[in-house]
Amino acid sequence: MKTRFDLRHLLLFAALPFIAAQSAAAELRILAAPVLEPALAPLVAAFRNDTRSEAVLTVGRLAAMRRSSDKAGTADVVVATTDQVRMLARREALEAEVPRELGRVRLGVFVRDGARMPDVGTPDAFRQSLLAANSIVYDNSATGRQIASAVQTLGLTADLQMKTTRVADSDSVRDQVRRGLGDDIGIAPITEILPYAAKGLKLVGPVPAEVHDGTAYSAAVLKNSKAPAAAQAFLQYLSSPAAKAKLAAAGVQ
């Protein structure tokens, strides 16, 4: 089987020694939304190894991302929802290079190992599975608000109120479902479910796109970056076929 590389990716690999030399003098700081940490952490490690750079991944929510545009030196690259990246662009907080869209993260339905596998293949099947579940668990973050909106779209807010458990974060969602005894359904971003597929939890499938089609994420270089060449190289690295395949496998599609 032949592997195809375009000129941009050949140039990236040719430039790795230069990037490594620059990175020795300046740490590359990457600020990302928490939902992307499971997908990005291995890619940052691979980039660090390939370029011998000091690339550091930090996760943070919108407040931290806003501070990153106000305080010089907080981060070089921001990876956030496409809407958040556009907001930073409107505030003229980004370099002129066009942000790179990484893909969409869908909401996923999961259960504990051994539990009944609900049908989520269509909006109606998903609706019936929610009604049949003993409990539905999701968090109180922005993701939780998206899920609540999806439940409202299905017209089930009142029907599910008594058996819905809202917890602090995604770790608590997984723990609650793992400890359950009945037909409990957890809902979370797929990126936060896949790493636990062999740890007592099972991904059933994505929430139907007609109910919620996921959230788009993009990466961009911040204007006050202290390592702009390395930052731009990292964005190009994220666009390489190998990185795209790893992102897709981790739930960013």
Order of alpha helices (4+ residues) and beta strands (2+ residues): alpha-alpha-beta-alpha-beta-alpha-beta-alpha-beta-beta-alpha-beta-alpha-alpha-beta-alpha-beta-beta-beta-alpha-alpha
